[in-house]
Amino acid sequence: MSPLESTVVDDGTAQRLSERLADVFRTADVGAVLTEDVFLDGHPPLWRFQLHGRDSFAAWLHGYSPDGTETTVVRTVPTVTGFVTEFIGRHEVHGEELTDRKILLCEVRGGRIAELTVYCSGDWDAELRARHAAQAPILRP
């Protein structure tokens, strides 16, 4: 995105778009919050992948979480050209609860999300959550 295409994003817009993006993960329905040519740069543990286009994003999301996930927006901070948001997710695979945390750096164009860089903790199962609680207690939520 060139600097001429950048849009200054106010706090209200950042909060609204962050919740709409969380709805994408909650429902596994991409909807209209993403531009047609959205670009995703994904960083799960020990991997990196990129996608271009809303249809590619939708296909990836349906493969990852076909029925959506419980997604909680922890916080959203506006930037000059978009926002940074933190999500906590929970979903089930074969009856097992998995949780994750994501940091998403979003660029906004024309009131929709045009670029996402996503850093994800990966899916934590009950055993990993228990080991983490025993070995590295969380001091703040």
KANOR-V181677 format. One record per pair of residues at least 24 apart in sequence whose ideal C-beta (glycine too) atoms are under 6 Angstrom apart, sorted by the first residue. I is the first residue (numbers start at 1). J is the second residue. D is the distance in Angstrom with one decimal. If there is no record, write none. Layout:
# KANOR-V181677
i = [I	I]
j = [J	J]
d = [D	D]
This chain:
# KANOR-V181677
i = [1	5	6	7	8	9	9	9	9	11	14	14	14	15	18	18	18	22	22	25	25	26	26	27	28	28	28	28	28	30	30	30	33	33	34	35	35	39	40	41	42	43	44	44	45	65	81	82	82	82	98	98	99]
j = [107	109	81	108	80	78	82	83	108	78	76	78	83	76	73	76	85	71	73	69	71	68	71	68	61	62	65	66	68	54	57	58	112	113	113	112	114	115	116	117	118	119	120	122	122	91	107	106	107	108	123	125	124]
d = [5.9	6.0	4.4	5.6	5.9	5.0	5.5	5.9	5.2	5.2	5.3	3.8	3.7	5.4	5.5	4.0	4.3	4.6	5.1	5.4	4.4	4.9	4.9	4.7	5.5	5.9	5.7	6.0	4.2	5.6	6.0	4.4	5.9	5.8	5.2	4.9	4.5	4.8	5.0	4.6	5.0	4.7	4.9	5.5	4.1	5.5	5.3	4.5	4.3	4.4	4.0	5.9	5.0]
